[in-house]
């Protein structure tokens, strides 16, 4: 039986117009010109982020928080931090250090519950069951208490979710919600949640049976600020109704680890760096997809884990060391800051390169992903104005290293390496 590479599998799962050409093995016809048109604008970026460890005691420490959220030359520049609202309020103090450190760098804090307190549920357990309708008010109070507790400790919770993955039946901390139950909670109690924004439905694969139900009810939609969801196995597509209603769209969780979390799977250390990099390209491809569909935020699962951005000491990683996947992610998170706006990037010819452009802080930032095994040389970027330019590249051999870029007759000229991500920063 043929084994598909992660990139091939991703292209099959997400059969989308801008994903066509994933397996192209030919060479690019050149030269290619990319015209950045800042008069055509799309979504405003809320940020790029990652999650805290959700259980246990191994939460993000100050040194790792600096590397994750800092904006110095060696940092990753993440701007969203996702945490768990524990179903037992005595656990809330456990994450205080992490969220307070994150907030030092001005990040947005997103908090998601995996379960309401067990006594409010149908089975009196934090695993499975559902929130009893007569306890909707008590759950609203519980969310408010969490937000107030964090505020009293100097932490602003930017947004709270109603439930992590309400549509997945699992054997760990969880709670089942139908779309109707979530609609009723939002409509009747959403406006009583204080001091934060509300995100929902956070379904496993952006299940439109949830999203559409919430948006098509005026009462529920009025109390919903952020349409949030995950992209496990699907869901990466346009949400025109959310855009029309002025709702931000957040990809609030995605994880890839070469299936090493599955029982009996090969260890992470058994894979070559080239195989891990192939999966990292899939991650980058998914970020590009969210951007092209006008989503506002992208949040990875744990930001500190052996398969993530910062090592945790497992699977041969060094605790606290920035990993290649972190450098790759930072091509978006470090250079595309909250408040930047995606702008048009018009191509002179068809290309398999995945190119997105953004404007903010007197800069134009262009991100180029090359999924193919050949280089594309002398790509010309026409920008409205330029006083200086710099470029950075990550590949299987490089970790966000500065790259040669030329400025010729007002055009930025760059060679794109095989299987790489490059970011061009133009100072206007």
Beta strands, then each sheet from edge to edge (+ up, - down):
strand 1: 33-44
strand 2: 47-51
strand 3: 80-85
strand 4: 108-113
strand 5: 159-161
strand 6: 197-203
strand 7: 226-230
strand 8: 248-253
strand 9: 297-302
strand 10: 341-347
strand 11: 354-360
strand 12: 363-370
strand 13: 376-382
strand 14: 388-394
strand 15: 401-403
strand 16: 406-408
strand 17: 411-416
strand 18: 420-427
sheet 1: 15+ 14- 18+ 12- 11+ 10- 1+ 13+ 17- 16+
sheet 2: 2+ 3+ 4+ 5+ 6+ 7+ 8+ 9+ 2+
end
